């Protein structure tokens, strides 16, 4: 399966987490809140001995580079998800903003943990095989 995705050489790092974040659908006024939550999350993970990968600060972030073709971003992010044992992020908006990434995490059998704020009205059709806290 990973070979068909062009990811046959990727090896899992049991001390790594892909930390998805909504980048394209986030209203500008909420970006500082999401960025702060991402900092807190990656700090907590770091203290637990897990290195968090933050797509917001990655070279292909839509806030940094819109010139990279979608197939390249797809391959890089899929590799980052496959290479990290954990998939840990926030669900703070009605749409997570990382649906494709979430499906890749499930497809690659990552340990998916999604942190949700109270009283956020979201779709009840949430991916199974995910821990919601």
Order of alpha helices (4+ residues) and beta strands (2+ residues): beta-alpha-beta-alpha-beta-alpha-beta-beta
